[in-house]
């Protein structure tokens, strides 16, 4: 809810968008990281965040599979981890990292919801992918000759 409060006058609008998916979803999945997980994830000794990266990849794969099957999925990130942990009775040391809304949808929008609702705008890949060092544009993605309206 901290994110919503930070939006000021758009707080209510933002909460309606986020809460509606939770209420409408056929399935609500909670993704958690369990205590003691370091023994199961290679690479955590040098990169402790690898378990989060692995979980994120699994979520992305689920998202792609859902879309291929004609299902919609949304990743809810507005929740209090302590409250969700208590609600689900998670063991000590486990932490929820995502709530996923999964199920049939009426249709798929032509553009991402955050862009459609003017919460964010799409960035060209040339502004996000670099070669050799930070800030050096990649030759793989041409710089767009136009800028999308805000």
N, C-alpha and C positions, 0 to 999 in steps of 0.2 A: 504494500500500500504506500510505501515511501515514494515509489515512482509516480504513482497517481497524484499524491499530494504535491510533488514538485512541479506538476503541470499547471497548477493554479486554476485558472478559469476553465480549463479543459478536463479537469479531474473527473467530473461526473460522466462526461462523454467517453473518456478512456475506460472507466470502470464498466460501463455498459457494454462496450465492445469486448472486453476481456472476460467478464463474468458470463456473458451470453453463451460463449463456447463451452464453458464448463457445464452450464445448465442443459444445453442442447445435445451434447455428445452422447453417443451410444455407449461408449466405454471411456472411463477415465483411468489412465494408468499412472502410477507413481513410480518414478525411477529413483532409486536410492543407491548410495555408496555405503557399503557395510564396513563396520569396524574390523580390523585385522586383514583388510584387503591387500596390504602390501605383499603378502606371500603369494598372491595369485596374479599380480600384474607385473610382468617383466618391465624393467626400465624405471620403476618408481624410486630406486635408490639414487639415480642421477637426475631424474625428472619426476618429482613427486606428483605432478599434475597429470601423469599418463593415465591414471584410472579415470579421471574426468574426461580426458580426450577419448579414451576407448568407449566410455558410455555415450559420449556425444556422437561418435561414429555409428554406434549401434542405433541410436535414435534416428540419425539421418537415414540409415538403411531401412529402418521401419517406415519412415516417412515416404521414401521412394517406393517401397513395396506397396504401401497403402495407396498411393497415388496411381500406381500401375493397376491396382484392383478397383479403381474408381472410388476410393474412400478418401475422406478428408482427414487431415491431422493438424492440430495446433499445439504449440509448446507454450504452456502457461508458465510464466516466470514471476508472477505476482502472488506470492504466498509467503507466509511466515514459516520458515523451516521448523521452528520449535513447535508451533501449533500443529503442523502436518505430522511431525514425528509423534506427538502425543496422540493425535487422532488415530493414527495407524498402529500405535503401540510398537514403534520401532525400538530395537534394542539399543542400549547405551552405545554411543560412538557411531551409530548409523546416521546418515544424513540424506534427506530428500534433495535431489538436484533438479527435478523436472516433474511437472504434471502434464500428461499428454492427453488431449481430447482426440478421440478416434471414432470415426463412424461415417455413415452415409451423409452426403451433402446434396443440396438441391442443384448446385452448379459450381463450377470453378471459375473464378474471376479472371479477367484478361490481364490484370495487373495485381501486384501484391496489395493486400489490404492496407498496410501502413502507408503505402504510396497513394492509394485511392482516397484514403481518409485524410491525406495531407499531413501525416505524422512524420514522414520521412520521404526521401526521394532516392531513386536508384542512382548509383554511381557507376560510371563506365569502368570496365575492367582495367583500362589503361591507367586509371587513378589508383588502383589497388594492387596491381601486380608489378613487381620491379625485377630488374636484372642486376646481378652482381652486388648491389648495395641498395640501401633504402633510398627511395626517391629517384632512382634511375629508371625511367620508363622501359618497359619490356617491348621488344620488337614484335612480340607475338600478338599484341593487341594495338591496333591503330588508334591514335588519338581521335576522338570524334570531332567532326567539323561543326557540330552544333551542340548547344547546351540545352538540356531539357528544362522547361519552365518549372519554377518552384511551386 
